[in-house]
């Protein structure tokens, strides 16, 4: 059972790495760590999402 979880983690990390490599190779501006955290939070957690709610979840000020 633990092996399946480790395989899923490895697969998820490989997917994230491939996405990041795609960003690096593109001619688009990079996302900041803050933007990446917001993107991943919105993708992985059920909404609705608000600026105030995202700031609270990430432990930062909503006045970025």
VOKOLNU-107553 format. One line per field, with one value per residue: residue number from 1; residue in three letters; x, y, z of N, C-alpha, C in turn. Coordinates in nm, 4 decimals, always signed. Layout:
! VOKOLNU-107553
i [NUM | ...]
aa [ALA | ...]
neast [X | ...]
nnorth [Y | ...]
nup [Z | ...]
caeast [X | ...]
canorth [Y | ...]
caup [Z | ...]
ceast [X | ...]
cnorth [Y | ...]
cup [Z | ...]
***
This chain:
! VOKOLNU-107553
i [1 | 2 | 3 | 4 | 5 | 6 | 7 | 8 | 9 | 10 | 11 | 12 | 13 | 14 | 15 | 16 | 17 | 18 | 19 | 20 | 21 | 22 | 23 | 24 | 25 | 26 | 27 | 28 | 29 | 30 | 31 | 32 | 33 | 34 | 35 | 36 | 37 | 38 | 39 | 40 | 41 | 42 | 43 | 44 | 45 | 46 | 47 | 48 | 49 | 50 | 51 | 52 | 53 | 54 | 55 | 56 | 57 | 58 | 59 | 60 | 61 | 62 | 63 | 64]
aa [UNK | UNK | UNK | UNK | UNK | UNK | UNK | UNK | UNK | UNK | UNK | UNK | UNK | UNK | UNK | UNK | UNK | UNK | UNK | UNK | UNK | UNK | UNK | UNK | UNK | UNK | UNK | UNK | UNK | UNK | UNK | UNK | UNK | UNK | UNK | UNK | UNK | UNK | UNK | UNK | UNK | UNK | UNK | UNK | UNK | UNK | UNK | UNK | UNK | UNK | UNK | UNK | UNK | UNK | UNK | UNK | UNK | UNK | UNK | UNK | UNK | UNK | UNK | UNK]
neast [+0.0819 | +0.1920 | +0.3786 | +0.2250 | +0.1348 | +0.3777 | +0.4490 | +0.2450 | +0.3054 | +0.5558 | +0.4812 | +0.3165 | +0.5026 | +0.6730 | +0.5010 | +0.4604 | +0.7240 | +0.7621 | +0.5773 | +0.6879 | +0.9336 | +0.8352 | +0.7364 | +0.9808 | +1.1069 | +0.9400 | +0.8564 | +0.7412 | +0.6712 | +0.8006 | +0.6236 | +0.5804 | +0.6787 | +0.4706 | +0.2535 | +0.2496 | +0.1853 | -0.0730 | -0.2032 | -0.1786 | -0.3176 | -0.5800 | -0.6326 | -0.6161 | -0.7910 | -1.1298 | -1.3539 | -1.5829 | -1.3306 | -1.1814 | -1.0026 | -0.9413 | -0.9878 | -0.7981 | -0.5630 | -0.5735 | -0.5569 | -0.3014 | -0.1546 | -0.0778 | -0.0833 | -0.3778 | -0.3402 | -0.1453]
nnorth [-0.1191 | +0.1278 | +0.1527 | +0.2071 | +0.4642 | +0.6048 | +0.5757 | +0.7247 | +0.9780 | +1.0189 | +1.0218 | +1.2499 | +1.4467 | +1.4262 | +1.5121 | +1.7782 | +1.8699 | +1.8408 | +2.0277 | +2.2649 | +2.2659 | +2.3014 | +2.5643 | +2.6995 | +2.6566 | +2.7866 | +3.1048 | +3.2677 | +3.4803 | +3.3876 | +3.2286 | +3.3628 | +3.2377 | +3.2873 | +3.3218 | +3.0624 | +2.9112 | +3.0055 | +2.9277 | +2.6451 | +2.5989 | +2.6833 | +2.4993 | +2.2514 | +2.2566 | +2.2695 | +2.5226 | +2.7932 | +3.0423 | +3.3168 | +3.6285 | +3.7063 | +3.4615 | +3.2912 | +3.4234 | +3.3879 | +3.1075 | +3.0673 | +3.2080 | +3.4774 | +3.8364 | +3.9863 | +4.2036 | +4.2263]
nup [+0.0000 | +0.0816 | -0.1152 | -0.3434 | -0.2792 | -0.2735 | -0.5416 | -0.6604 | -0.5569 | -0.6750 | -0.9426 | -0.9451 | -0.8775 | -1.0988 | -1.3000 | -1.2181 | -1.2406 | -1.5202 | -1.6095 | -1.5034 | -1.6420 | -1.8976 | -1.8722 | -1.8321 | -2.0760 | -2.2494 | -2.3973 | -2.2203 | -1.9354 | -1.6125 | -1.3393 | -1.0141 | -0.6881 | -0.5122 | -0.6904 | -0.7995 | -0.5716 | -0.5196 | -0.7571 | -0.7390 | -0.5006 | -0.5656 | -0.7689 | -0.6343 | -0.4171 | -0.3135 | -0.4275 | -0.3498 | -0.4196 | -0.2593 | -0.2482 | +0.0135 | +0.1486 | +0.0256 | +0.1010 | +0.3786 | +0.3941 | +0.2906 | +0.4689 | +0.4453 | +0.3858 | +0.2554 | +0.1041 | -0.1279]
caeast [+0.0000 | +0.2813 | +0.4448 | +0.1324 | +0.1365 | +0.5057 | +0.4421 | +0.1595 | +0.3820 | +0.6584 | +0.4114 | +0.2728 | +0.6217 | +0.7195 | +0.4074 | +0.4931 | +0.8535 | +0.7419 | +0.5089 | +0.7855 | +1.0285 | +0.7632 | +0.7391 | +1.1169 | +1.1388 | +0.8534 | +0.9038 | +0.6496 | +0.7293 | +0.7890 | +0.5360 | +0.6498 | +0.6391 | +0.3376 | +0.1560 | +0.2429 | +0.1122 | -0.2143 | -0.2496 | -0.1921 | -0.4238 | -0.7080 | -0.6496 | -0.6257 | -0.8901 | -1.2619 | -1.3896 | -1.5330 | -1.2104 | -1.1780 | -0.8692 | -0.9268 | -0.9788 | -0.6684 | -0.4600 | -0.5795 | -0.5074 | -0.1563 | -0.0916 | -0.0195 | -0.1758 | -0.4576 | -0.2955 | -0.0159]
canorth [+0.0000 | +0.2437 | +0.1609 | +0.2759 | +0.6056 | +0.6587 | +0.5822 | +0.8395 | +1.0989 | +1.0323 | +1.0600 | +1.3889 | +1.5317 | +1.4258 | +1.5985 | +1.9160 | +1.9006 | +1.8587 | +2.1556 | +2.3709 | +2.2657 | +2.3641 | +2.7088 | +2.7487 | +2.6511 | +2.8779 | +3.2434 | +3.3388 | +3.5164 | +3.2860 | +3.2556 | +3.3760 | +3.1339 | +3.3260 | +3.2882 | +2.9170 | +2.8636 | +3.0374 | +2.8405 | +2.5078 | +2.5978 | +2.6900 | +2.3743 | +2.1322 | +2.2700 | +2.3093 | +2.6625 | +2.9115 | +3.1039 | +3.4627 | +3.6794 | +3.6995 | +3.3205 | +3.2398 | +3.4834 | +3.3209 | +2.9707 | +3.0722 | +3.2776 | +3.6038 | +3.9486 | +3.9927 | +4.3257 | +4.1911]
caup [+0.0000 | +0.0865 | -0.2457 | -0.4336 | -0.2435 | -0.3197 | -0.6876 | -0.6922 | -0.5272 | -0.7779 | -1.0661 | -0.9303 | -0.8858 | -1.2375 | -1.3734 | -1.1800 | -1.3019 | -1.6642 | -1.6270 | -1.4792 | -1.7543 | -2.0086 | -1.8482 | -1.8518 | -2.2194 | -2.3245 | -2.3986 | -2.1323 | -1.8054 | -1.5075 | -1.2266 | -0.8860 | -0.5923 | -0.4617 | -0.7946 | -0.8098 | -0.4546 | -0.5411 | -0.8650 | -0.6898 | -0.4006 | -0.6364 | -0.8432 | -0.5507 | -0.3112 | -0.3603 | -0.4140 | -0.4185 | -0.3662 | -0.2518 | -0.2170 | +0.1588 | +0.1855 | -0.0191 | +0.1861 | +0.5088 | +0.3772 | +0.2665 | +0.5804 | +0.3992 | +0.3813 | +0.1320 | +0.0339 | -0.1868]
ceast [+0.0864 | +0.3508 | +0.3567 | +0.1328 | +0.2647 | +0.5070 | +0.3563 | +0.2325 | +0.4862 | +0.5951 | +0.3674 | +0.3918 | +0.6763 | +0.6306 | +0.4378 | +0.6249 | +0.8376 | +0.6722 | +0.6057 | +0.8882 | +0.9629 | +0.7594 | +0.8765 | +1.1504 | +1.0535 | +0.9124 | +0.8150 | +0.7201 | +0.7056 | +0.6849 | +0.6216 | +0.6061 | +0.4999 | +0.2293 | +0.1391 | +0.1640 | -0.0374 | -0.2730 | -0.2747 | -0.3025 | -0.5607 | -0.7354 | -0.6826 | -0.7341 | -1.0215 | -1.2865 | -1.5246 | -1.4128 | -1.2246 | -1.0347 | -0.8445 | -0.9102 | -0.8457 | -0.5559 | -0.4564 | -0.5222 | -0.3558 | -0.0817 | -0.0190 | -0.1250 | -0.2540 | -0.4249 | -0.1550 | +0.0335]
cnorth [+0.1257 | +0.2630 | +0.2334 | +0.4263 | +0.6720 | +0.6719 | +0.7005 | +0.9704 | +1.1240 | +1.0783 | +1.2063 | +1.4841 | +1.5381 | +1.5162 | +1.7453 | +1.9578 | +1.9262 | +1.9906 | +2.2713 | +2.3799 | +2.3301 | +2.5150 | +2.7662 | +2.7555 | +2.7464 | +3.0184 | +3.3309 | +3.3766 | +3.4044 | +3.3283 | +3.2723 | +3.2593 | +3.1613 | +3.2891 | +3.1371 | +2.8586 | +2.8888 | +2.9454 | +2.6988 | +2.4971 | +2.5975 | +2.5583 | +2.2571 | +2.1403 | +2.3204 | +2.4570 | +2.6756 | +2.9716 | +3.2550 | +3.5041 | +3.6659 | +3.5542 | +3.2590 | +3.2945 | +3.4148 | +3.1793 | +2.9685 | +3.1451 | +3.4050 | +3.7126 | +3.9445 | +4.1179 | +4.3036 | +4.3061]
cup [+0.0000 | -0.0471 | -0.3461 | -0.4066 | -0.2919 | -0.4715 | -0.7311 | -0.6674 | -0.6361 | -0.9094 | -1.0604 | -0.9404 | -1.0271 | -1.3231 | -1.3451 | -1.2441 | -1.4526 | -1.6943 | -1.6093 | -1.5917 | -1.8762 | -1.9955 | -1.8795 | -2.0004 | -2.3024 | -2.3189 | -2.3111 | -2.0018 | -1.7031 | -1.4043 | -1.1015 | -0.7964 | -0.5368 | -0.5637 | -0.8082 | -0.6922 | -0.4692 | -0.6473 | -0.8139 | -0.5849 | -0.4665 | -0.7096 | -0.7503 | -0.4427 | -0.3689 | -0.3338 | -0.3484 | -0.3453 | -0.3674 | -0.2209 | -0.0666 | +0.2057 | +0.1455 | +0.0670 | +0.3220 | +0.4994 | +0.3608 | +0.3779 | +0.5395 | +0.4028 | +0.2509 | +0.0519 | -0.0201 | -0.2658]
***
